[in-house]
Structures are given as structure tokens and as C-alpha cells.
Amino acid sequence: MGQKVHPFGFRVGITEAHRSRWFAPKALFGSLLVEDYKIREYVDKRLNRTPPFAAVSDVLIERTRDELTVIVKTARPGQVVGSKGSGIESLTKDLQTLTGRKVVLKVVEIKNPDLDAKLIAESIGEQLKKRANFRRVLKMRAESSMQNGAKGIRILLAGRLGGAEMSRTLDTRLGSIPLSTLQANRVRGRAQLHDLRRDRREGVGLQGPVHRARRRPDPLERSRWPRPCAWPSLIAAFTNQ
């Protein structure tokens, strides 16, 4: 059997940070985990599935004892902020009602949407809903990502393509997609669309990893930590106290 590992989970703690950053006792961990899921589902439904279609790629959650911080990564920050900040105020109130906590909402702009796997999958799904030619759409999106700086891209489309009776898969690959290289800045996005046609439910799924570039160690991050040779002196200082 194939041993498949999720590319993000494979790199968490090595080159990728957690998407939920908080600590909780064992009794509260389950409820807070469910709360994180509800927050992400609500933000996705509010900003991606209904107008203004803000192209939200990821939602990061940070918790302290006093407040809950929600960081929204979007390609259209103006749609999230709204006129004079009305969109942020409305979304903050809704999240406070959902969680019963003090919520701080932050918006981070995605500079290049053509390198974000989630946004690529969502855009392909929207074009397929409009009955676009799926082969042409996949080829155009893959070439657009490569022109915008991607090292490699793979798009897998599966389901009843073109409304056919039999489901099938279509795979497009360009460039290199390293699987086990931890230094590779590799992101993966998924999207699923359903359409009602001829009284039958059609399901089409998309997924695509994008290889951006090799990660380089940040000298500022390294400078914050003591050098390896300093650890014995630190341990001695603590034991003497």
C-alpha cells in the first residue's frame, strides 16, 4: 500500500508553524479544538461561499487567557475590511457571539495569489461551475503559476468531468514537486464543488501542491537563540541558583 503523508503535517515544527497556537489543559482541549473548527468553517462560509468572495486562503488562531486572535489571510483585504472598517466590525461581533470570548481580528494580504494552492483550487472550481473546458482551465492555471515564480505545480482533478456518467481523473504537472524534501516550501490546497444537473448530484474534487522555493534559514531567528556551546554554561548557571 502507498504510504502517503500530508505535506503540511510532515513539516510542522520543522519549517512550518502550527495554524492554531495555544495551550490548554486536558479538560478544555477538546472544546477549544471544536471551537477552532467552527471558527474556520464560519469564516470560510462568510467570506468565501457568499459575497463579497474575499478569496480567503487560511485562518490562523491564537489564544491567550484574555482574548482570541483570528488572523485571516486573503488575496482581497479590501473585501474583508469593508467600507470604513464595517466588514471587520461585523465579522468580529459575529465571532464574539459564536465563541463568547473577546475577539481580535487581523487581516493579512496575500501578495501573489497565483502561488497559493488553496486559491488556485478555488478559482478552478469557480470556472468549472461556469461550464468552462476543464483541460484548458488546468493548463492555463498551471502555466500562470509557473510564470509567477512557482518551481513546480501539480493539479489533480477528479469526478464527473464535463458531466460524464463515469467519474475519472485528470492530472497536470509542471516543474518539480519534491515530496520528502523538508526545505521545500511546498503548499497544498483542496477544493470541492457540487452541482445539480439532471436531478443528479455531481461531485468534482481538486487538489494541487505548489512548490514555491527552497526555504533559507532566517539569521534573525537564529540570533535569538543561544549558541550550542552556550547551553552548558546556562545549565550550570541554573543549577547554581
LINNORQUI-V908438 format. One record per residue. RES is the residue in one small letter. SS is DSSP state (~ for helix, > for strand, _ for the rest). OMEGA is omega in radians with two decimals (none if undefined). NEAR is the number of other ideal C-beta (glycine too) atoms within 10 Angstrom. Layout:
BEGIN
res ss omega near
RES SS OMEGA NEAR
RES SS OMEGA NEAR
END
This chain:
BEGIN
res ss omega near
m _ 3.12 3
g _ 3.12 3
q _ -3.06 4
k _ -3.10 7
v _ 3.11 10
h _ -3.06 9
p ~ 3.13 19
f ~ 3.12 14
g ~ 3.11 9
f ~ -3.05 15
r ~ 3.14 19
v > -3.12 12
g _ 3.13 9
i _ 3.07 9
t _ -3.14 15
e > 3.09 17
a _ 3.12 9
h _ 3.11 12
r _ 3.01 15
s > -3.01 16
r > 3.09 12
w _ 3.08 17
f _ -3.11 9
a _ 3.03 12
p _ -3.04 7
k ~ -3.08 6
a ~ -3.08 7
l ~ -3.00 12
f ~ -3.09 12
g ~ -3.12 10
s ~ 3.12 10
l ~ 3.10 18
l ~ 3.09 12
v ~ 3.12 10
e ~ 3.07 19
d ~ 3.13 19
y ~ -3.14 11
k ~ 3.11 12
i ~ -3.13 19
r ~ 3.12 18
e ~ -3.12 11
y ~ 3.13 16
v ~ 3.13 22
d ~ 3.14 12
k ~ -3.08 10
r ~ -3.00 19
l ~ -3.09 22
n _ -3.04 18
r _ 3.13 8
t _ 3.06 9
p _ 0.37 8
p _ 3.13 14
f _ -2.97 13
a _ 3.10 23
a _ 3.12 21
v > -3.10 24
s > -3.05 21
d > 3.11 18
v > 3.11 20
l > -3.07 17
i > 3.08 18
e > -3.11 16
r > 2.90 18
t _ -3.13 11
r _ -3.02 5
d _ -3.00 7
e > 3.13 11
l > -3.13 22
t > 3.12 16
v > -3.13 22
i > -3.08 16
v > 3.07 21
k > -3.03 19
t > 3.07 24
a _ 3.14 19
r _ -3.08 17
p ~ 3.13 17
g ~ 3.12 13
q ~ 3.12 17
v ~ -3.10 21
v ~ -3.14 18
g _ -3.14 15
s ~ 3.13 7
k ~ 3.09 8
g ~ -3.10 10
s ~ -3.13 10
g ~ 3.12 21
i ~ -3.13 17
e ~ -3.14 13
s ~ -3.14 12
l ~ 3.11 22
t ~ 3.12 16
k ~ 3.13 12
d ~ 3.12 14
l ~ 3.08 22
q ~ 3.08 14
t ~ -3.12 9
l ~ -3.04 13
t ~ -3.05 17
g _ -3.12 10
r _ 3.03 12
k > -3.04 13
v > 3.00 19
v > -3.08 13
l > 3.10 20
k > -3.12 12
v > 3.12 20
v > -3.10 13
e > 3.02 13
i _ -3.02 19
k _ -3.07 8
n _ -3.12 13
p ~ -3.12 20
d ~ 3.08 19
l ~ 3.13 21
d _ -3.03 23
a ~ -3.13 27
k ~ -3.12 22
l ~ 3.09 24
i ~ -3.14 26
a ~ -3.14 25
e ~ -3.12 23
s ~ 3.08 20
i ~ 3.11 24
g ~ 3.12 17
e ~ 3.12 14
q ~ 3.11 17
l ~ 3.07 22
k ~ -3.14 12
k _ 3.09 7
r _ 3.06 11
a _ 3.11 13
n _ -2.99 12
f ~ 3.11 18
r ~ -3.14 13
r ~ -3.13 10
v ~ -3.14 20
l ~ -3.12 21
k ~ -3.13 14
m ~ -3.11 14
r ~ 3.12 21
a ~ 3.13 23
e ~ 3.11 13
s ~ 3.12 15
s ~ 3.13 27
m ~ 3.11 16
q ~ -3.12 9
n _ 2.99 11
g _ 3.11 11
a _ 3.07 22
k _ 3.12 20
g > 3.13 19
i > 3.03 26
r > 3.13 19
i > 3.13 25
l > -3.14 17
l > -3.07 23
a > 3.11 16
g > -3.14 21
r _ -3.06 17
l ~ -3.14 17
g ~ -3.13 12
g ~ -3.11 12
a _ 3.14 10
e _ -3.12 6
m _ 3.08 6
s _ -3.13 13
r > -3.14 11
t > 3.08 10
l > -3.04 14
d > 3.09 11
t > -3.13 17
r > 3.04 14
l > 3.10 17
g > -3.08 14
s _ 3.08 12
i _ 3.13 18
p _ -3.08 15
l _ -3.02 11
s _ 3.12 8
t _ -3.07 15
l _ -3.13 12
q _ -3.11 14
a > 3.09 22
n > -3.01 17
r > 3.14 25
v > -3.09 21
r > 3.12 15
g > 3.13 19
r > 3.07 13
a > 3.14 21
q > 3.14 13
l > 3.10 17
h > -3.11 10
d > 3.09 15
l > -3.12 8
r > -3.11 10
r _ 3.11 6
d _ 3.08 5
r > -3.10 10
r > 3.12 9
e > 3.06 16
g > 3.10 12
v > -3.14 22
g > 3.11 16
l > 2.98 26
q > -3.10 16
g > 2.99 27
p > 3.10 21
v > 3.08 28
h > -3.09 24
r > -3.11 19
a > 3.05 13
r > 3.08 11
r _ 3.07 16
r _ -3.13 8
p _ -3.13 9
d _ -3.13 9
p ~ 3.11 7
l ~ 3.12 7
e ~ -3.13 8
r ~ -3.07 9
s ~ -3.12 8
r _ -3.09 7
w _ 3.09 8
p _ 3.07 9
r _ -3.13 8
p ~ -3.10 7
c ~ -3.11 7
a ~ -3.08 10
w ~ 3.12 10
p ~ 3.13 9
s ~ 3.10 10
l ~ 3.13 10
i ~ 3.12 10
a ~ -3.14 10
a ~ 3.14 9
f ~ -3.12 8
t ~ 3.12 7
n ~ 3.11 6
q _ none 5
END
